[in-house]
Amino acid sequence: RFIVPLLIAIGAFAYVAVPLADALMLRWFVRDLDIRSSLIAATVQEPLSGLILTGSTPRIVGFFNRMLQDERLYAIGLCLDERRAPIATGQFPPEIRCDALETYADAGQRTLRSTRGLLHVAIRPVDSEATPDARLVLVHDMNFVERRSEETRQYLFYFFVALGGCIALITVVIAQLSWRGWVQGLRALLRGEGILRPARFTTAPELRPIAADLRDLIRD
């Protein structure tokens, strides 16, 4: 009567808490990747501006490929004009077009679900005199976020199971001790013991049949 409702309540709480934890973790990782993208864009501003001035697409792509040695970076692209295709590495997602970069400017639209998995897309302007509208597109692989979310869900599941077991065990022990105390108190009353003093006399002869019935009832 107690353990089953307890498990149902803990299961309902876990059903609500696990998606909330996933959403919070995803929001934290997106914010961290935004900061990381800004740092990368600020670091490559000067060399990238020089490569844009040369107008050499192979040199720009080679520079991007060297940046991909970072395990978190999945692809890099450069949009010089909205009407042109991006200068990008080989794994650059085709869903990202230069004429639709504003889609990823919103904080809630910086993730992209692709065949590779979940990707983070960051758009950063490039300070270049030759092409003032140039924008750098940094795509991060977020599969590690999903793996960590799965581990978090497992830890939460084990935590709720352990919590439910501890609560049930403590409650059952307390209920058993309370039951034994109640039975001992009732037996003491049948023996005529008071609260502050033990019994001096045994049960009166005329009450012995009733006391025997009560003892049988308590035993049952």
URZICOR-V522359 format. One record per backbone hydrogen bond with DSSP energy under -1.0 kcal/mol. NH is the residue of the N-H (numbers start at 1). CO is the residue of the C=O. E is the energy in kcal/mol with one decimal. If there is no record, write none. Layout:
nh=NH co=CO e=E
nh=NH co=CO e=E
//
This chain:
nh=6 co=2 e=-2.0
nh=7 co=3 e=-2.8
nh=8 co=4 e=-2.2
nh=9 co=5 e=-2.5
nh=10 co=6 e=-2.6
nh=11 co=7 e=-2.5
nh=12 co=8 e=-2.3
nh=13 co=9 e=-2.3
nh=14 co=10 e=-2.6
nh=15 co=11 e=-2.2
nh=16 co=12 e=-1.3
nh=17 co=13 e=-2.6
nh=18 co=14 e=-2.5
nh=20 co=16 e=-1.1
nh=21 co=17 e=-2.4
nh=22 co=18 e=-2.2
nh=23 co=19 e=-2.4
nh=24 co=20 e=-2.3
nh=25 co=21 e=-2.5
nh=26 co=22 e=-2.4
nh=27 co=23 e=-2.2
nh=28 co=24 e=-2.3
nh=29 co=25 e=-2.6
nh=30 co=26 e=-2.3
nh=31 co=27 e=-2.0
nh=32 co=28 e=-2.2
nh=33 co=29 e=-2.6
nh=34 co=30 e=-2.0
nh=35 co=31 e=-2.0
nh=36 co=32 e=-2.3
nh=37 co=33 e=-2.4
nh=38 co=34 e=-2.1
nh=39 co=35 e=-2.0
nh=40 co=36 e=-2.3
nh=41 co=37 e=-2.7
nh=42 co=38 e=-2.2
nh=43 co=39 e=-1.7
nh=44 co=40 e=-2.0
nh=48 co=44 e=-2.1
nh=49 co=45 e=-2.3
nh=50 co=46 e=-1.9
nh=51 co=47 e=-1.9
nh=52 co=48 e=-2.2
nh=53 co=49 e=-1.7
nh=54 co=50 e=-1.3
nh=55 co=51 e=-1.1
nh=60 co=56 e=-1.7
nh=61 co=57 e=-2.6
nh=62 co=58 e=-2.5
nh=63 co=59 e=-2.1
nh=64 co=60 e=-2.2
nh=65 co=61 e=-2.4
nh=66 co=62 e=-1.7
nh=67 co=63 e=-1.4
nh=68 co=64 e=-1.2
nh=69 co=66 e=-1.2
nh=70 co=67 e=-1.6
nh=74 co=139 e=-3.1
nh=75 co=139 e=-1.7
nh=77 co=137 e=-2.5
nh=78 co=87 e=-1.7
nh=79 co=135 e=-2.7
nh=84 co=81 e=-1.2
nh=87 co=78 e=-2.8
nh=89 co=76 e=-1.9
nh=92 co=89 e=-1.5
nh=96 co=93 e=-1.3
nh=100 co=97 e=-1.5
nh=103 co=100 e=-1.1
nh=104 co=101 e=-1.3
nh=105 co=102 e=-1.2
nh=109 co=106 e=-1.5
nh=112 co=119 e=-2.9
nh=114 co=117 e=-2.5
nh=119 co=112 e=-2.8
nh=120 co=140 e=-2.6
nh=121 co=110 e=-2.6
nh=122 co=138 e=-2.3
nh=124 co=136 e=-2.7
nh=126 co=134 e=-2.4
nh=128 co=126 e=-1.4
nh=134 co=131 e=-1.8
nh=135 co=79 e=-2.2
nh=136 co=124 e=-3.8
nh=137 co=77 e=-3.1
nh=138 co=122 e=-2.6
nh=139 co=75 e=-2.6
nh=140 co=120 e=-2.6
nh=141 co=72 e=-2.8
nh=142 co=118 e=-2.4
nh=146 co=142 e=-1.3
nh=147 co=143 e=-2.2
nh=148 co=144 e=-2.2
nh=149 co=145 e=-2.3
nh=150 co=146 e=-2.2
nh=151 co=147 e=-2.1
nh=152 co=148 e=-2.4
nh=153 co=149 e=-2.4
nh=154 co=150 e=-2.0
nh=155 co=151 e=-2.5
nh=156 co=152 e=-2.7
nh=157 co=153 e=-2.3
nh=158 co=154 e=-2.5
nh=159 co=155 e=-2.4
nh=160 co=156 e=-2.6
nh=161 co=157 e=-2.2
nh=162 co=158 e=-2.6
nh=163 co=159 e=-2.7
nh=164 co=160 e=-2.7
nh=165 co=161 e=-2.4
nh=166 co=162 e=-2.5
nh=167 co=163 e=-2.5
nh=168 co=164 e=-2.5
nh=169 co=165 e=-2.5
nh=170 co=166 e=-2.6
nh=171 co=167 e=-2.4
nh=172 co=168 e=-2.5
nh=173 co=169 e=-2.4
nh=174 co=170 e=-2.6
nh=175 co=171 e=-2.7
nh=176 co=172 e=-2.4
nh=177 co=173 e=-2.6
nh=178 co=174 e=-2.7
nh=179 co=175 e=-2.5
nh=180 co=176 e=-2.5
nh=181 co=177 e=-2.4
nh=182 co=178 e=-2.4
nh=183 co=179 e=-2.5
nh=184 co=180 e=-2.6
nh=185 co=181 e=-2.3
nh=186 co=182 e=-2.4
nh=187 co=183 e=-2.5
nh=188 co=184 e=-2.2
nh=189 co=185 e=-2.1
nh=190 co=186 e=-2.1
nh=191 co=187 e=-1.7
nh=192 co=189 e=-1.0
nh=193 co=188 e=-2.9
nh=194 co=197 e=-2.1
nh=207 co=204 e=-1.4
nh=208 co=205 e=-1.1
nh=211 co=207 e=-2.8
nh=212 co=208 e=-2.6
nh=213 co=209 e=-2.1
nh=214 co=210 e=-2.5
nh=215 co=211 e=-2.4
nh=216 co=212 e=-2.2
nh=217 co=213 e=-2.3
nh=218 co=214 e=-2.8
nh=219 co=215 e=-2.6
nh=220 co=216 e=-2.5
//
